[in-house]
Amino acid sequence: MKAKTVLITGSTSGLGLAIAIEFAKAEYNIIFHGLEKEGPEIAASAGEKYNVTTFYSPADMLKPSEIMEMVQ
């Protein structure tokens, strides 16, 4: 089966993090996005706990070039 990946903006805290965790439980790889300093650690922790691949991006959502880099 092909791995599934989801990108969730604002996923390093609050509701966005809760949504990301539910996707991780369903075995989706997660692209985390947020502005928290602990973003990389939050993403890595979820990846380890749920055995999924994670990536973290602090992309500025007002800058198309940063969004494109995050998606790639």
C-alpha positions in Angstrom: 0.0 0.0 0.0 1.3 3.4 -0.9 2.1 5.7 2.1 -0.3 8.5 2.7 1.0 12.0 3.7 -1.0 15.0 5.0 0.2 18.6 5.5 -1.5 20.4 8.4 -0.9 24.1 9.0 -0.8 25.2 12.6 -0.1 21.6 13.6 2.4 22.3 16.4 -0.2 23.3 19.0 -3.8 23.2 19.9 -6.4 21.9 17.5 -4.0 21.5 14.7 -1.7 19.3 16.8 -4.7 17.2 17.9 -5.7 16.7 14.2 -2.1 15.8 13.3 -2.0 13.2 16.1 -5.2 11.6 14.8 -3.7 11.3 11.3 -0.5 9.8 12.8 -2.6 7.2 14.6 -4.2 6.4 11.3 -0.6 5.8 9.9 -0.3 8.9 7.8 3.0 10.6 7.4 2.7 14.2 8.6 4.1 17.5 7.4 3.9 19.7 10.5 3.8 23.4 10.2 3.8 26.0 12.9 5.7 28.9 14.6 6.5 27.3 17.9 10.2 27.0 18.7 9.7 23.4 19.7 8.2 22.6 16.3 10.9 20.2 15.2 10.8 18.3 18.5 7.0 18.1 18.4 7.1 16.6 14.9 9.9 14.2 15.8 8.1 13.0 18.9 4.9 12.3 17.1 6.8 10.4 14.4 8.6 8.2 17.0 5.5 7.6 19.0 3.3 6.6 16.1 6.0 5.1 13.8 5.4 7.5 10.9 7.6 9.9 9.0 7.4 13.5 9.9 8.7 16.8 8.5 8.5 20.2 10.2 8.3 23.6 8.4 8.1 27.1 9.9 7.1 28.5 6.5 5.6 32.0 6.4 2.2 31.4 4.9 2.3 34.9 3.3 5.3 34.0 1.2 4.5 31.7 -1.8 8.1 30.6 -2.1 8.2 29.3 1.4 4.9 27.5 0.9 6.3 25.8 -2.2 9.4 24.8 -0.4 7.3 23.2 2.4 5.2 21.3 -0.1 8.1 20.0 -2.1 
